[in-house]
Amino acid sequence: MPTPHRTERLADLLKQETMLFFLTEWEDDRLEGMTITQARLTKDLRILRLYYVVRDAADKEEVELGLSEVRSSLRKVLAGRVSLRFVPEIEFFYDETDDLREKTEKLFSKIHEF
């Protein structure tokens, strides 16, 4: 079993390679407003979970369609760039952290009004 530190470093490397792939190789207009915010690997290194945000909430569905189409191509590219025994399966998740932060700030501002 890899150490947690190694798993985090590997997840960061895979995130960087993914962002480089989106910037230089993959051309899909649906993914222009998308940013990868986090990458997490499972302990067994079999699944890479990539979290993303979109610039405009209305584009979320289009981004999801684009990401579903890019999954296999991205995995092949990562296999060529990163030396691993097994290339992890890739899962994309919408990162709701910013949405939650915004809601929390609104709640605190309402509290301070009283």
C-alpha positions, 0 to 999 in steps of 0.5 A: 500500500502506498503511503498517504504522502505518495498518494497525494503527490501522485494525485497532484502529478495526475492533476497537472498532467490532466490540466496540461492535456486540456490546455494543449491537446484536447479541443472541445468548446464545452470545456473552455469554462472548466477548471480542475480544482482537486485530484484524489486517488483511492488508497489502492491507486485504482481510481482517480477522482477529479473535481472541477468547477465551471465559470457559468453554472448554466454550462454545467451539463455541457461540461459533464457531456464533454468530460464523459467523452474525454475520459478514455482519451485522457486515460490513454494520455496519462498512461503514456506520460506517467509510469504506473503499473495500473492507470487509474480509472477516471471519475469526474465530480462537480466541486461544490466547495465554492457554492457552499462557501458562498451560501455560508458567507450569505448566511453569516452576512444575514446573521451580522445584520441582526 
